Amino acid sequence: MPRIGGEMTEKKAQNGASEQNGQTSQNGQGVQNGAKAPGSNWRSNYVPAILESDKGAKSPADTEKAPGGPEDPVSEDEHPDRGQWGSKWEFIFSCVGLSVGIGNVWRFPALAYENGGGAFLIPYIIILVLVGKPMYLMETALGQYSQLGPMSVWSMAPIMKGVGAAMVIISLIVSIYYNVIMCYTLFFTFASFQSGSIAPWSWCNTELFATDNCYVRNASFPTCKALQKLVETNKTDMLPEMGVNCHNRSELAAQQYFERYVLKLGPMLDEPGDIGSMNWQLALCLLLSWIIVFFCLMKGVKSSGKVVYVTATVPYMFLIAILAYGCTLDGAIDGIKFFFIPKWERLADVTVWQKAAEQMFFSLSVSWGGLIMFGSYNKFNHKVHIDAMVISSLDFLTSIIASVAVFSILGSMARSGGVEVGDVVKSGQNLAFIAFPEAIGNVPGWQLWSVLFFLMLYTLGLDSEFALLETFTTAIYDTIPSSRNYKVLITFAASSSCFLLGLPCVSQAGPYVLKLMDTFGGLGVMLIAVFELVGIMWVYGVNRFCDNIQFMNDFKPSIVFKVCWVLIAPFMLGIIFVYSTYQFEPPTYGDEEYPTWAVGVGWALAGVSVLQIPIWGLCVLVYYTFKGNFLQSFRPLPSWGPGDKEARKRLLSVRGQLMRRDELHGADNAALEVE
């Protein structure tokens, strides 16, 4: 591999660069359009070969690519324009929409609810600072520098191409069932447009869904179980208000409405293929949701970039309104205290740290491919490092605001129901589709609050759905650049296929299928993150990557970022992944256990994404070994470099003046080279 730099005199470099660019800098390197030319360090200058778009002719070495790699990614003369964001705000709002999703409203509060309240925040903040923020910067900067999606970007380190394939597949799997959850919000939105002083889920309607086991939470007529717990925990001061009467019904009206009327939940998956009848109401909601996604994405970032101005900002107005409403409720302070006051003993529980790491990945959306994809549509010199820090902080702030809103309502429900905050609701989907509807179902003007809440959930999820599907379509566009002429057709095919694949999730057994996909679909994302860090920081080289960022926007990552990328993040995530795998228990739906064959299907689903890493790695090794160039598996391909044509020319202009070529040592790994 050539070294760009060496013994060429400063004067000679100045003269050559001056002839090439018409002006020079103090160190003798060319300057184009007032921008800094790259330094003489080989890592920042390094471009393996001059492609046809750079010099007008190709050699065999110039056109070499990895198996399944993209066509020449920088030849814009031959292929349609890849497209860019219309403004920096489109990128910022898209990233905000991707990171801030439905999970911020119910998953983050639910995990805090289950893992010690404030005690959950401490490991989350630590992991966010040491892993989340550095990886957020890494992915957005990588996409912006190369202007390639998560599949094609691995021309930087061909041996790790399977990481990109795993990201694309895992995003596709999640996009299928994520839209099913969004269709639930559409169902509730439509159900909110009806008259009546109370919501249909706030009373036991025996004609539609209710059984004899249905009840409405009431402090003056509690469940016997709640009454007994109050006595056992010495909360006798609440007994005079409630009296001594109690009942043994165990299912809330809101719970039965959701499970029996919305989901039409049937029996557990007993035999393969036995999913019961189709829930056509939800199927139509799912169809509508996919139609909305299609029209928003059919022209790529040119259409989705405009939509996010609404979908990324409107939810905050809804969320602030719900926060203001929640904080005025009687008992809200009890829930807020439950959230912020930590149970210190839980910090010694490794499970709390594991859940914090999982939530960080789900919340920030690192290692899903969406951030690389969004960054790839940026202008080359965009100050992405500033955006990365701001957006990742905004995501955490949103989770806090949503949690305060959630726990204030839970505190009010606990006060009115005569129970502890920790006993109000189970967790997960129950928080969004049972606890919240129950809380707002009896207030005056419940229709308004219900519509606001469920539209907020839908718009939050819509941005994330955009990113998940665009990650898949961008992989197609980058691998086959000519396909960019058919964006509408490809988006239609992808949306239609995902709709059909999601139909089993809206059958009578649909909730069981969805839970299985949710448990196993994203199971390997932490392992993908470890290999992603190894591929970029160890195979490609942390110093080389930092020089790429500096050349791109004149920002040099500090030693803190380097230590986090090279050591802290991969080792911390590796340890958590091993522990979570060791502690893994087969999923259950409530009290029902999945049959063995269903768990096997779940593991197969997880393997479809994770196994891409060794499969592609082996294919690349075999390919280059047979070509007699084994080490090329670990080296950047000739096509690798800045995705922007002008930036690439700046690198090549300096390269052309530096005549001497020395050979690097070792396996050309910049992270291991000692100068």
C-alpha positions as CSV (number, residue, x, y, z in Angstrom):
1,M,0.0,0.0,0.0
2,P,1.5,3.4,-1.0
3,R,2.5,6.0,1.6
4,I,1.5,9.4,0.5
5,G,4.1,11.7,1.8
6,G,7.8,11.0,2.5
7,E,10.9,12.7,1.4
8,M,9.6,15.2,-1.1
9,T,10.8,18.6,-0.2
10,E,8.4,21.3,0.9
11,K,9.4,23.5,-1.9
12,K,8.7,20.9,-4.5
13,A,5.3,20.2,-3.0
14,Q,4.5,23.9,-3.0
15,N,5.4,24.4,-6.6
16,G,3.5,21.3,-7.7
17,A,0.4,22.1,-5.7
18,S,0.5,25.7,-6.9
19,E,0.6,24.5,-10.5
20,Q,-2.4,22.2,-9.8
21,N,-4.6,24.5,-7.8
22,G,-3.4,28.0,-8.4
23,Q,-2.7,28.7,-4.8
24,T,-0.8,27.3,-1.8
25,S,-0.9,27.1,1.9
26,Q,2.0,27.5,4.3
27,N,2.9,23.8,4.3
28,G,2.9,23.7,0.5
29,Q,-0.4,21.9,0.1
30,G,-3.0,22.9,-2.5
31,V,-6.1,24.8,-1.5
32,Q,-9.3,24.7,-3.4
33,N,-12.2,27.1,-3.0
34,G,-10.7,28.4,0.2
35,A,-10.9,25.0,1.9
36,K,-7.9,23.4,3.6
37,A,-6.1,20.8,1.7
38,P,-5.2,17.6,3.6
39,G,-2.0,17.4,5.6
40,S,1.0,15.4,4.4
41,N,0.2,12.6,6.9
42,W,-0.7,9.6,4.7
43,R,-3.8,8.7,6.7
44,S,-5.6,11.9,5.9
45,N,-4.4,12.0,2.2
46,Y,-4.8,8.4,1.4
47,V,-6.8,7.5,-1.7
48,P,-5.8,4.1,-3.0
49,A,-6.5,4.7,-6.7
50,I,-7.7,7.3,-9.2
51,L,-11.1,6.2,-10.5
52,E,-12.5,6.8,-14.0
53,S,-14.5,9.8,-12.7
54,D,-11.2,11.3,-11.5
55,K,-8.9,10.8,-14.5
56,G,-10.9,9.4,-17.4
57,A,-9.6,5.9,-17.6
58,K,-9.8,2.7,-15.5
59,S,-7.2,0.1,-14.7
60,P,-8.0,-3.3,-13.3
61,A,-6.9,-2.2,-9.9
62,D,-9.0,0.9,-10.0
63,T,-12.2,-1.0,-10.6
64,E,-11.7,-3.7,-8.0
65,K,-14.5,-4.1,-5.6
66,A,-15.6,-6.6,-2.9
67,P,-18.0,-9.4,-3.8
68,G,-21.5,-7.9,-3.9
69,G,-20.0,-4.4,-3.6
70,P,-21.5,-1.4,-5.3
71,E,-20.7,-0.1,-8.7
72,D,-18.3,2.9,-8.8
73,P,-19.8,5.0,-6.0
74,V,-18.2,8.3,-7.1
75,S,-19.0,8.2,-10.8
76,E,-21.9,10.6,-11.0
77,D,-21.7,10.9,-14.8
78,E,-22.8,7.4,-15.3
79,H,-25.4,7.1,-12.6
80,P,-28.3,9.2,-11.4
81,D,-27.7,11.7,-8.6
82,R,-27.8,10.1,-5.2
83,G,-29.6,13.1,-3.7
84,Q,-28.9,15.2,-0.6
85,W,-30.9,16.9,2.2
86,G,-32.4,20.2,1.1
87,S,-31.0,21.9,4.2
88,K,-29.2,21.0,7.4
89,W,-32.5,21.1,9.2
90,E,-33.9,18.2,7.2
91,F,-30.9,16.1,8.5
92,I,-31.3,17.3,12.1
93,F,-35.1,16.8,12.1
94,S,-34.7,13.3,10.5
95,C,-32.1,12.3,13.1
96,V,-34.3,13.7,15.9
97,G,-37.3,11.8,14.5
98,L,-35.2,8.5,14.2
99,S,-33.9,8.7,17.8
100,V,-37.0,10.1,19.4
101,G,-39.7,7.4,18.9
102,I,-42.4,5.5,20.6
103,G,-39.9,3.9,22.8
104,N,-39.1,7.2,24.5
105,V,-42.7,7.4,25.6
106,W,-43.3,3.9,26.9
107,R,-40.1,1.8,26.8
108,F,-37.8,4.2,28.7
109,P,-40.4,4.9,31.4
110,A,-41.3,1.2,31.6
111,L,-37.6,0.2,32.1
112,A,-37.2,2.9,34.8
113,Y,-40.4,1.6,36.3
114,E,-39.1,-2.0,36.5
115,N,-35.4,-1.2,37.4
116,G,-35.4,1.1,40.4
117,G,-36.6,4.4,39.1
118,G,-33.8,6.9,39.5
119,A,-31.3,4.0,39.8
120,F,-31.9,3.2,36.1
121,L,-30.9,6.7,35.1
122,I,-27.4,6.5,36.5
123,P,-26.1,3.5,34.4
124,Y,-28.1,4.9,31.4
125,I,-26.2,8.3,31.6
126,I,-22.9,6.5,32.0
127,I,-23.5,4.3,29.0
128,L,-24.9,7.2,27.0
129,V,-21.7,9.3,27.5
130,L,-19.1,6.5,27.1
131,V,-20.9,4.5,24.3
132,G,-23.9,6.3,22.9
133,K,-22.6,9.7,22.0
134,P,-19.2,8.5,20.6
135,M,-21.0,5.9,18.4
136,Y,-23.6,8.5,17.3
137,L,-20.8,10.8,16.1
138,M,-18.9,7.8,14.5
139,E,-21.9,6.7,12.4
140,T,-23.1,10.1,11.2
141,A,-19.6,11.2,10.3
142,L,-18.9,7.9,8.5
143,G,-21.9,8.3,6.3
144,Q,-21.2,11.9,5.6
145,Y,-17.6,11.3,4.6
146,S,-18.3,8.4,2.3
147,Q,-21.8,9.4,1.2
148,L,-22.7,5.8,1.2
149,G,-25.3,3.7,3.1
150,P,-24.5,1.1,5.7
151,M,-24.1,-1.7,3.1
152,S,-21.7,0.0,0.7
153,V,-19.7,1.9,3.3
154,W,-17.7,-1.2,4.1
155,S,-15.4,-0.7,1.1
156,M,-13.3,0.8,3.9
157,A,-12.8,-2.7,5.3
158,P,-14.2,-5.4,3.0
159,I,-13.8,-8.1,5.7
160,M,-16.5,-6.4,7.7
161,K,-19.1,-6.0,4.9
162,G,-21.4,-8.4,6.8
163,V,-21.9,-5.8,9.5
164,G,-23.6,-3.6,6.9
165,A,-25.7,-6.5,5.6
166,A,-26.7,-7.3,9.2
167,M,-27.8,-3.7,9.8
168,V,-29.9,-3.7,6.7
169,I,-31.7,-6.9,7.5
170,I,-32.3,-6.1,11.1
171,S,-33.8,-2.7,10.1
172,L,-36.1,-4.5,7.6
173,I,-37.3,-7.0,10.2
174,V,-38.0,-4.2,12.7
175,S,-39.8,-2.1,10.1
176,I,-42.3,-4.9,9.5
177,Y,-43.6,-5.2,13.1
178,Y,-42.9,-1.6,14.1
179,N,-45.6,-0.4,11.7
180,V,-48.0,-2.9,13.4
181,I,-47.5,-1.1,16.7
182,M,-48.2,2.2,14.8
183,C,-51.4,0.8,13.4
184,Y,-52.6,0.3,17.0
185,T,-52.3,4.1,17.5
186,L,-54.4,4.7,14.4
187,F,-57.1,2.4,15.7
188,F,-57.3,4.3,19.0
189,T,-57.2,7.6,17.2
190,F,-60.3,6.6,15.1
191,A,-62.0,5.2,18.2
192,S,-61.5,8.6,19.9
193,F,-63.9,10.3,17.4
194,Q,-67.1,9.3,19.1
195,S,-69.5,11.1,21.5
196,G,-69.9,10.2,25.1
197,S,-68.8,11.6,28.5
198,I,-66.4,8.6,29.0
199,A,-64.2,6.7,26.5
200,P,-65.3,3.2,25.3
201,W,-62.4,1.6,27.1
202,S,-63.3,3.2,30.5
203,W,-66.3,1.0,31.3
204,C,-67.1,-2.7,31.1
205,N,-69.2,-2.9,27.9
206,T,-70.5,-6.5,27.9
207,E,-71.9,-6.1,24.4
208,L,-68.4,-5.4,22.8
209,F,-65.7,-7.0,24.9
210,A,-66.3,-7.2,28.7
211,T,-66.5,-10.4,30.7
212,D,-67.5,-11.0,34.3
213,N,-63.8,-10.5,35.3
214,C,-63.9,-6.9,34.1
215,Y,-63.6,-3.9,36.5
216,V,-62.9,-0.2,36.6
217,R,-60.3,1.1,39.0
218,N,-62.0,2.8,42.0
219,A,-60.6,3.8,45.3
220,S,-63.9,3.3,47.1
221,F,-64.2,-0.3,45.8
222,P,-60.7,-1.7,45.3
223,T,-59.6,-5.2,44.5
224,C,-59.1,-7.4,47.6
225,K,-55.5,-8.0,46.5
226,A,-54.8,-4.2,46.6
227,L,-56.6,-3.9,49.9
228,Q,-54.6,-6.7,51.5
229,K,-51.3,-5.2,50.3
230,L,-52.1,-1.8,51.8
231,V,-52.7,-3.5,55.2
232,E,-49.5,-5.5,54.9
233,T,-47.5,-2.4,54.1
234,N,-49.0,-0.4,56.9
235,K,-50.9,2.0,54.6
236,T,-53.9,1.9,57.0
237,D,-54.4,5.6,56.7
238,M,-56.1,5.0,53.3
239,L,-58.6,2.5,54.6
240,P,-61.2,4.8,56.1
241,E,-61.6,6.5,52.7
242,M,-62.0,3.1,50.9
243,G,-64.0,1.2,53.5
244,V,-63.6,-2.6,53.7
245,N,-65.5,-3.7,50.6
246,C,-63.4,-5.3,47.9
247,H,-63.7,-7.5,44.8
248,N,-61.6,-10.2,43.2
249,R,-61.9,-9.2,39.5
250,S,-58.5,-9.1,37.9
251,E,-58.8,-7.4,34.4
252,L,-59.2,-3.7,33.9
253,A,-61.8,-2.5,31.4
254,A,-59.0,-0.8,29.4
255,Q,-57.1,-4.1,29.4
256,Q,-60.0,-6.1,28.1
257,Y,-60.8,-3.4,25.5
258,F,-57.2,-3.6,24.2
259,E,-56.9,-7.4,24.2
260,R,-60.4,-8.5,23.3
261,Y,-61.7,-5.7,21.1
262,V,-58.6,-4.0,19.5
263,L,-56.3,-7.1,19.2
264,K,-59.0,-9.7,19.3
265,L,-56.5,-11.9,21.0
266,G,-56.8,-15.7,20.4
267,P,-55.1,-18.7,21.8
268,M,-51.3,-19.1,21.9
269,L,-49.4,-20.4,18.9
270,D,-49.8,-24.1,19.3
271,E,-49.0,-25.4,15.8
272,P,-46.9,-23.8,13.0
273,G,-49.1,-21.7,10.7
274,D,-52.1,-21.7,13.1
275,I,-52.6,-17.9,13.5
276,G,-56.4,-17.8,13.6
277,S,-58.6,-15.5,11.6
278,M,-57.5,-12.1,10.4
279,N,-58.4,-8.9,12.4
280,W,-59.6,-6.8,9.4
281,Q,-60.0,-3.6,11.4
282,L,-56.3,-3.7,12.3
283,A,-55.3,-4.9,8.8
284,L,-57.0,-1.8,7.3
285,C,-55.2,0.4,9.8
286,L,-51.9,-1.3,8.9
287,L,-52.6,-0.7,5.2
288,L,-53.3,2.9,5.8
289,S,-50.1,3.3,7.7
290,W,-48.0,1.7,4.9
291,I,-49.7,3.9,2.4
292,I,-48.7,7.0,4.4
293,V,-45.1,5.7,4.6
294,F,-45.0,5.0,0.9
295,F,-46.1,8.5,-0.1
296,C,-43.6,10.1,2.4
297,L,-40.7,8.0,1.0
298,M,-41.4,7.5,-2.6
299,K,-38.9,10.1,-3.7
300,G,-36.3,9.3,-1.1
301,V,-34.9,12.2,1.0
302,K,-36.4,14.7,-1.3
303,S,-39.8,13.8,0.0
304,S,-39.1,12.5,3.5
305,G,-36.9,15.5,4.2
306,K,-39.9,17.8,3.9
307,V,-42.3,15.6,6.0
308,V,-40.0,15.5,9.0
309,Y,-40.5,19.3,9.5
310,V,-43.9,18.2,10.8
311,T,-43.4,14.7,12.2
312,A,-40.3,15.7,14.2
313,T,-41.7,18.8,15.8
314,V,-45.5,18.3,16.3
315,P,-44.9,15.4,18.8
316,Y,-43.1,17.9,21.1
317,M,-46.2,20.1,21.2
318,F,-48.4,17.1,22.1
319,L,-45.9,15.9,24.7
320,I,-45.6,19.2,26.4
321,A,-49.4,19.5,26.6
322,I,-49.7,16.0,28.1
323,L,-46.9,16.9,30.5
324,A,-48.7,20.0,31.7
325,Y,-51.9,18.0,32.1
326,G,-50.2,15.2,34.0
327,C,-48.4,17.5,36.5
328,T,-51.7,19.1,37.5
329,L,-53.3,15.8,38.5
330,D,-53.9,14.8,42.1
331,G,-51.1,12.4,43.2
332,A,-48.8,13.4,40.3
333,I,-45.9,14.1,42.7
334,D,-46.0,10.5,44.0
335,G,-45.2,9.2,40.5
336,I,-42.5,11.8,39.9
337,K,-40.8,10.9,43.2
338,F,-41.0,7.2,42.2
339,F,-39.1,8.1,39.0
340,F,-36.4,10.3,40.3
341,I,-35.6,8.9,43.7
342,P,-33.2,6.0,43.1
343,K,-33.2,2.6,44.8
344,W,-29.4,2.5,45.3
345,E,-29.3,-1.2,45.9
346,R,-30.4,-1.8,42.3
347,L,-27.1,-0.3,41.0
348,A,-25.3,-3.6,42.0
349,D,-27.7,-5.5,39.7
350,V,-26.0,-6.2,36.4
351,T,-29.5,-6.6,34.8
352,V,-30.1,-2.9,35.3
353,W,-26.9,-2.0,33.4
354,Q,-27.9,-4.5,30.7
355,K,-31.4,-2.9,30.3
356,A,-29.8,0.6,30.2
357,A,-27.5,-0.5,27.4
358,E,-30.4,-2.1,25.4
359,Q,-32.5,1.1,25.8
360,M,-29.6,3.3,24.7
361,F,-29.4,1.3,21.4
362,F,-33.1,1.4,20.9
363,S,-33.4,5.0,21.7
364,L,-30.4,6.5,19.9
365,S,-30.8,3.9,17.0
366,V,-27.0,3.3,16.8
367,S,-25.9,0.2,14.9
368,W,-29.2,0.0,13.0
369,G,-27.8,1.6,9.9
370,G,-30.2,4.6,9.9
371,L,-27.7,7.1,11.2
372,I,-25.1,6.1,8.6
373,M,-27.8,6.4,5.9
374,F,-29.0,9.8,7.1
375,G,-25.4,11.1,7.4
376,S,-24.7,10.0,3.8
377,Y,-27.2,12.5,2.5
378,N,-25.4,15.4,4.2
379,K,-23.2,18.0,2.4
380,F,-19.6,16.9,2.8
381,N,-18.5,19.8,5.0
382,H,-21.5,19.8,7.3
383,K,-20.5,20.2,11.0
384,V,-21.9,16.8,11.9
385,H,-20.0,16.6,15.2
386,I,-22.0,19.4,16.7
387,D,-25.3,17.9,15.5
388,A,-24.4,14.5,16.9
389,M,-23.8,15.8,20.4
390,V,-26.9,18.0,20.4
391,I,-29.3,15.4,19.0
392,S,-28.1,12.6,21.4
393,S,-28.6,15.0,24.3
394,L,-32.0,16.0,23.0
395,D,-33.0,12.3,22.8
396,F,-32.2,11.9,26.5
397,L,-34.0,15.1,27.5
398,T,-37.1,13.9,25.6
399,S,-37.0,10.6,27.5
400,I,-36.9,12.5,30.8
401,I,-39.8,14.7,29.8
402,A,-41.9,11.8,28.6
403,S,-41.1,9.9,31.8
404,V,-42.2,12.8,34.0
405,A,-45.4,12.9,32.0
406,V,-45.9,9.1,32.3
407,F,-45.1,8.9,36.0
408,S,-47.2,11.9,36.9
409,I,-50.2,10.1,35.4
410,L,-49.2,6.9,37.0
411,G,-49.1,8.7,40.4
412,S,-52.6,10.0,39.8
413,M,-53.8,6.6,38.9
414,A,-52.2,5.1,42.0
415,R,-53.9,7.7,44.2
416,S,-57.3,7.3,42.7
417,G,-57.1,3.5,42.7
418,G,-55.7,3.2,46.2
419,V,-52.6,1.3,45.2
420,E,-48.8,1.9,45.1
421,V,-47.3,3.5,42.0
422,G,-45.3,0.3,41.4
423,D,-48.6,-1.7,41.2
424,V,-50.5,0.5,38.7
425,V,-49.6,-1.3,35.5
426,K,-47.3,-4.1,34.3
427,S,-45.1,-2.5,31.6
428,G,-44.4,-2.4,27.9
429,Q,-47.3,-1.9,25.6
430,N,-49.6,-1.9,28.6
431,L,-48.2,1.5,29.4
432,A,-49.1,3.0,26.0
433,F,-52.3,1.2,25.2
434,I,-53.9,0.4,28.7
435,A,-52.6,2.8,31.4
436,F,-52.7,6.0,29.3
437,P,-56.1,5.3,27.8
438,E,-57.4,4.5,31.3
439,A,-56.0,7.7,32.7
440,I,-57.5,10.0,30.1
441,G,-60.8,8.1,29.5
442,N,-62.8,9.8,32.2
443,V,-61.6,13.4,32.0
444,P,-63.8,16.1,30.5
445,G,-63.0,16.4,26.8
446,W,-61.3,13.0,26.8
447,Q,-61.6,12.9,23.0
448,L,-59.2,15.8,22.6
449,W,-56.6,14.3,24.9
450,S,-56.9,10.9,23.4
451,V,-56.5,12.2,19.8
452,L,-53.5,14.3,20.9
453,F,-51.8,11.4,22.7
454,F,-52.3,8.8,19.9
455,L,-51.4,11.2,17.1
456,M,-48.2,12.0,19.1
457,L,-47.4,8.3,19.3
458,Y,-48.0,7.8,15.6
459,T,-45.9,10.8,14.5
460,L,-43.1,9.7,16.8
461,G,-43.1,6.3,15.2
462,L,-43.4,7.5,11.7
463,D,-39.9,9.1,11.6
464,S,-38.4,5.9,12.9
465,E,-40.3,3.9,10.3
466,F,-38.9,6.2,7.6
467,A,-35.4,5.5,8.7
468,L,-35.9,1.7,9.0
469,L,-37.3,1.3,5.5
470,E,-34.9,3.9,3.9
471,T,-31.9,2.0,5.3
472,F,-33.1,-1.0,3.2
473,T,-33.9,1.0,0.0
474,T,-30.6,3.0,0.3
475,A,-28.7,-0.3,0.3
476,I,-30.3,-1.1,-3.0
477,Y,-29.6,2.3,-4.5
478,D,-25.9,2.2,-3.5
479,T,-25.4,-1.3,-4.6
480,I,-27.2,-0.8,-7.9
481,P,-26.9,3.0,-8.7
482,S,-29.0,2.7,-11.8
483,S,-32.0,1.7,-9.5
484,R,-32.2,5.3,-8.4
485,N,-34.2,6.0,-11.5
486,Y,-36.9,3.7,-10.1
487,K,-37.3,5.0,-6.5
488,V,-41.0,5.1,-6.6
489,L,-41.3,1.6,-7.9
490,I,-38.7,0.2,-5.4
491,T,-40.4,2.0,-2.5
492,F,-43.7,0.7,-3.5
493,A,-42.4,-2.9,-3.8
494,A,-40.7,-2.6,-0.3
495,S,-43.8,-1.1,1.3
496,S,-46.1,-3.7,-0.2
497,S,-43.9,-6.6,0.8
498,C,-43.6,-5.3,4.4
499,F,-47.3,-4.9,4.6
500,L,-47.9,-8.5,3.4
501,L,-45.2,-9.8,5.8
502,G,-46.9,-7.9,8.7
503,L,-50.3,-9.3,8.2
504,P,-49.7,-12.3,10.5
505,C,-49.1,-9.7,13.2
506,V,-52.7,-8.5,12.9
507,S,-54.3,-12.0,13.1
508,Q,-55.8,-13.5,16.3
509,A,-52.3,-14.8,17.2
510,G,-50.7,-11.6,15.9
511,P,-49.7,-10.2,19.4
512,Y,-47.8,-13.5,20.0
513,V,-46.0,-13.1,16.6
514,L,-45.2,-9.5,17.3
515,K,-43.8,-10.2,20.7
516,L,-41.6,-13.0,19.2
517,M,-40.3,-10.6,16.5
518,D,-39.7,-7.8,19.0
519,T,-37.7,-10.2,21.3
520,F,-35.5,-11.8,18.7
521,G,-35.6,-9.3,15.8
522,G,-33.2,-6.8,17.5
523,L,-31.5,-9.3,19.8
524,G,-28.1,-9.1,17.9
525,V,-27.9,-5.3,17.7
526,M,-25.3,-5.1,20.5
527,L,-23.2,-7.8,18.9
528,I,-23.4,-5.9,15.6
529,A,-22.2,-2.8,17.4
530,V,-19.1,-4.6,18.7
531,F,-18.2,-5.8,15.2
532,E,-18.9,-2.3,13.8
533,L,-16.5,-0.7,16.3
534,V,-13.8,-3.4,15.6
535,G,-14.2,-2.9,11.8
536,I,-13.9,0.8,11.9
537,M,-11.5,1.4,14.8
538,W,-9.2,-1.6,14.5
539,V,-9.3,-2.9,11.0
540,Y,-9.7,0.5,9.2
541,G,-7.9,2.4,12.0
542,V,-8.9,4.9,14.6
543,N,-6.2,7.4,13.6
544,R,-7.1,7.2,9.9
545,F,-10.8,7.6,10.8
546,C,-10.1,10.7,12.9
547,D,-8.1,12.2,10.1
548,N,-11.0,11.6,7.7
549,I,-13.2,13.6,10.1
550,Q,-10.7,16.4,10.4
551,F,-10.3,16.6,6.6
552,M,-14.1,16.7,6.2
553,N,-15.0,19.4,8.7
554,D,-11.8,20.5,10.4
555,F,-12.8,18.8,13.7
556,K,-10.2,16.4,15.2
557,P,-11.7,14.0,17.7
558,S,-10.0,14.1,21.1
559,I,-8.2,11.3,22.9
560,V,-11.4,10.7,24.9
561,F,-13.3,9.8,21.7
562,K,-10.5,7.5,20.6
563,V,-10.4,5.6,24.0
564,C,-14.2,5.2,23.9
565,W,-14.2,3.9,20.3
566,V,-11.2,1.6,20.6
567,L,-11.5,0.2,24.2
568,I,-14.4,1.3,26.4
569,A,-17.3,0.8,24.0
570,P,-16.5,-2.5,22.4
571,F,-15.4,-4.1,25.7
572,M,-18.3,-2.8,27.7
573,L,-20.8,-3.9,25.0
574,G,-19.1,-7.3,24.6
575,I,-19.4,-8.0,28.4
576,I,-23.1,-6.9,28.5
577,F,-23.9,-9.0,25.5
578,V,-22.3,-12.1,26.9
579,Y,-24.0,-11.6,30.2
580,S,-27.4,-11.0,28.6
581,T,-27.0,-14.1,26.5
582,Y,-26.1,-16.1,29.5
583,Q,-29.1,-14.8,31.4
584,F,-31.5,-15.2,28.5
585,E,-34.8,-16.8,29.2
586,P,-37.4,-17.8,26.6
587,P,-40.0,-15.1,26.1
588,T,-43.5,-15.3,27.5
589,Y,-46.7,-13.5,26.7
590,G,-48.2,-12.7,30.1
591,D,-48.3,-16.0,31.9
592,E,-48.3,-18.0,28.7
593,E,-45.1,-19.7,27.5
594,Y,-44.1,-20.0,23.8
595,P,-43.9,-23.6,22.4
596,T,-40.4,-24.8,21.6
597,W,-40.9,-24.5,17.8
598,A,-41.8,-20.8,18.1
599,V,-38.7,-20.1,20.2
600,G,-36.7,-21.9,17.5
601,V,-38.2,-19.6,14.8
602,G,-37.2,-16.7,17.0
603,W,-33.6,-17.8,17.1
604,A,-33.6,-18.3,13.4
605,L,-34.9,-14.8,12.9
606,A,-32.0,-13.5,15.1
607,G,-29.6,-15.6,13.1
608,V,-30.7,-14.2,9.8
609,S,-29.1,-10.8,10.7
610,V,-26.2,-11.7,12.9
611,L,-24.9,-14.6,10.7
612,Q,-24.4,-12.1,7.9
613,I,-21.2,-11.0,9.6
614,P,-19.2,-14.4,9.4
615,I,-20.8,-15.4,6.1
616,W,-19.8,-12.2,4.2
617,G,-16.4,-12.2,6.0
618,L,-15.7,-15.7,4.8
619,C,-16.8,-14.9,1.2
620,V,-14.5,-11.9,1.1
621,L,-11.5,-13.9,2.5
622,V,-12.0,-16.6,-0.1
623,Y,-12.5,-14.1,-2.9
624,Y,-9.2,-12.2,-2.3
625,T,-7.3,-15.4,-1.3
626,F,-8.1,-16.9,-4.7
627,K,-7.0,-13.6,-6.3
628,G,-3.7,-13.9,-4.5
629,N,-4.3,-10.7,-2.5
630,F,-5.3,-11.9,1.0
631,L,-4.5,-8.7,2.8
632,Q,-6.9,-6.7,0.6
633,S,-9.7,-8.2,2.7
634,F,-8.4,-5.8,5.5
635,R,-7.5,-2.8,3.3
636,P,-9.7,-0.1,1.9
637,L,-10.8,-0.7,-1.7
638,P,-9.6,1.7,-4.5
639,S,-13.2,3.1,-4.6
640,W,-13.0,4.2,-0.9
641,G,-12.6,7.8,-0.1
642,P,-14.6,11.0,0.2
643,G,-18.0,10.6,-1.5
644,D,-17.9,14.3,-2.6
645,K,-16.2,14.7,-6.0
646,E,-14.6,18.1,-5.1
647,A,-13.3,16.7,-1.8
648,R,-11.8,13.7,-3.6
649,K,-10.1,15.9,-6.2
650,R,-8.5,17.9,-3.4
651,L,-7.0,14.6,-2.0
652,L,-5.9,13.5,-5.5
653,S,-4.3,16.9,-6.3
654,V,-2.0,16.5,-3.3
655,R,-1.4,12.9,-4.0
656,G,-0.2,13.7,-7.5
657,Q,2.5,16.1,-6.2
658,L,3.9,13.7,-3.6
659,M,6.0,11.5,-5.8
660,R,7.6,9.1,-3.4
661,R,5.7,5.9,-2.4
662,D,6.9,4.0,0.6
663,E,5.3,0.7,1.8
664,L,3.5,0.6,5.1
665,H,4.3,-2.0,7.7
666,G,2.2,-4.8,9.2
667,A,-1.2,-5.4,7.8
668,D,-1.7,-1.7,6.9
669,N,-3.7,-1.1,10.1
670,A,-3.3,2.5,11.0
671,A,-4.5,1.8,14.6
672,L,-1.5,-0.5,15.1
673,E,1.2,1.6,13.3
674,V,3.7,3.3,15.5
675,E,5.3,6.5,14.0
